[in-house]
């Protein structure tokens, strides 16, 4: 009887440890906040006012790519804006607004198609990728159309309670990085110049 109680206690302890290591969570990305670096990029580019048009999932991509992201060991992350394509729109909007350049009446319209969205909290090395095709229309004419992507790699713990929040933070940071890459693009800068 004592042996079976000890075995049961050990089994319960082992199951508790496994549950703690997996640390299943559901997290929501925070609403975007402008970064000083990206606002400075807009100002340095002599960008003119712009409005944001449609941001949506690229044609041919699986619909769930815009609302869920796998690779988080059973945990999940959701966008604060309802879809990841709208999360990207809000990220760019926060930067434009902070730079005083968001104008719903501007003849310059920036649009985007989400083409890739991935995160993997693998043991050892975590990875993430975010990509979108951006376009700029000026007075109804397309003056910029380009796909841009950003990737991230980081040390990823065996312990899920450490690895999963780190992966979610790294994935969330990809939105700011992708907007930064757009703002650094010489063709984009020419398209939005005053």
N, C-alpha and C positions, 0 to 999 in steps of 0.2 A: 504494500500500500504506500509506504513512504517513497519507494523507488518510483512508482508511477506518478506520485505527486511531484517529485523532483523533476521527472521527465516532462511532465505537463508544464511545470514552471519554466523549465529551460526552453521548451517549444514556444511558450508565450513570450518569453524574453527575446528569442530569435525573431519571431514574427513582428514584435514591436520594433526591433532594430531595423528590420527590412522596411517596415512602414515609414520609419523616421528617415531612412536613407533615400526613399523615393520622394518624399515630401511633395505630394501632388498639390498643386495650387492653381487657382484661376486668378489671373491678374489683368488689369486694364492699363493700357498705356496712358500716361498722363497727357492732359491737353498740351499742345505745343506752346513753347515760350521762346521768344526771339533770343538769339545769341549775339553778343557784341561782335564776334568775328564775321558772321554773315551780314549783319547790318552794315558793318564797315565795308565789306565787299560790294554791297549795293551802292553805297555812297562813292566809293573809289571808281566804280564803273560808270559814273555819271548817268545812272539809270533814270529813266523818266517814270511817271506814274503808270501803273498797269492794273488791270482787273484780272480776277481769276475766273476762268470758264469752267468747263466740265472736266472733272477728274474721275476716271472710272477704270474698271478692269479692262485690260487689252482684249480685243476679240480673240477667240480661240483658247483662252486660258480657262482653267477650271474655276467655276463660280466660287467654290469654297476658298480659293486662294485670296480672295478679297475680305474674308471674314474670319478665317482661322489660320493658324500656323502650327505645323507639327514640329517634331524634334525636341520637345521639351519633357521627355520621359513621362508622358501621361498627363502633364500639366498643360495649361493653355494660357494664351494671352489674347486679349481682344482690343480693338482700336477704340480710342475715346470718341471718335467721330462716327462710329457705326460701321465703317469699312476702312480697310487699309489705304485704299486710293484716296478717300476723303481725309484720312490722317495726313497723307502727304500734302494734300491741298491746304489743310490748316497749318501745316508746318511752314510752307512757303508763304501763306497769308500772314502768319505771325511775323515773319522777317520783313515782308513788304510794309506791313502796318507800322512796325517799330521804326522803319526808315522813313516813314511819312510818304510812302509811295503806293499804297493801296487805294485805288480810286475806281469805284464801280462805273464811272462815266468815261473812263479812259478808252481810246481807240485801240490800245494795246491789250490783247487778251492772251493770257498764259493758260494752257491746258495740259493735261497729262493722262497717260495710260499706264497703269501698273502692269509691268511685264514679268516681274519676278519678286518673290517674297519668301525667304527661307531662314530658318534658324535651327541649329543642331547643338544641343547641350551634351555632346558626346563626352565620354570619360577621356581625359587627357587634353584634347584640343576642341574647343567649341568653335563653330563657324556660323556666319550669317551673311546673307546677301539680299540686297534690295535694288531693283532696277525699274526704270520707267522711261517711256518715250514722251518727251516734252515737245510742245509746239508753241510757237508765238505767232499770233495773227496781228497785223497792223492794218487798220482800216479794211478788215475782211480778207486780206491777202496773207498767206502763210509766208513768214520771213525766217522761220527757224523750225526745224524738225529733226530731233536727234534722240537716240536712246542712250541713256547714261546708267551706269551701275556702280555700286560700292560694295565692297566685301570687308568682312572683319574676321579676325582669328584671335582667340584668347585662351589662356590656360583654363581648363575646365575640371573641376573637382569630381572625385568619385562620389562624394556626398551630394545627393540631390538637393538638400536644403541649402547648399552653397551654390551648386552649379546652376540650378534653375533660375534663381533671382539674377545671377550674373548674366545668364543668357538673355533674359528678358531685358535687362538694362542695355546690353550690347545691341540687341535687336532694335530697341527704341532709339538708340543713338544713330542708327543707320539713316533714319529720316533726316536728321540734321546734317549728316554727312552728305547725303544725296543732294539736298538743297544747296549745300556748300559747293559741291562739284558743279551743279548747274550754274551757280553764280560765278564760278571761276572760268566757265567755258567762254572762250573768246567769241564764238559765233552767237551765243546767247547774249553776251554783253553788247555786241553790235546790234542785235535785234531789239533790245530794250533801251538803247541809248536815247537820250533826249533829242 
